[in-house]
């Protein structure tokens, strides 16, 4: 019997997608609402609370910077390290489901 943690798989996949969404929005910050819509379109349904938890995780790892954190509506932008991760120029540590580069 396999012990697959579907919650972990969804969180790590969502983190990768969040980084890709923010990369697509560069050089402008992307609102949390836009990120949530894009995740839902990619069949990764998250609540706003779950999205904020993943944004906070990625901010803690210095991959993105949360803007307007003390307001009702957050936005975020990639840091230089986040850009490097998305562009495959640095190694990806566990916690983010970055697919292998072809």
C-alpha angles and dihedrals in degrees: 000000000000122000099215114175102209092182091057092048091051093048094049092045091049091051091055092047091049090055091049092049092051090047090054089053096051133160088026125063116253122226120238089239091059091047091050092050092049092049091050090051088053090053092252100123113192132168118237089254091053091048092051090049090054092045088052090050092051091045090052089053088052092240094120140012120230112220125199091018092157093055134076093255121051128200129186142200133194121258119223088264091052090052090049090051093051091047092050095239093123132042119265115231121212117285098060123077098221108168119231115271115247 
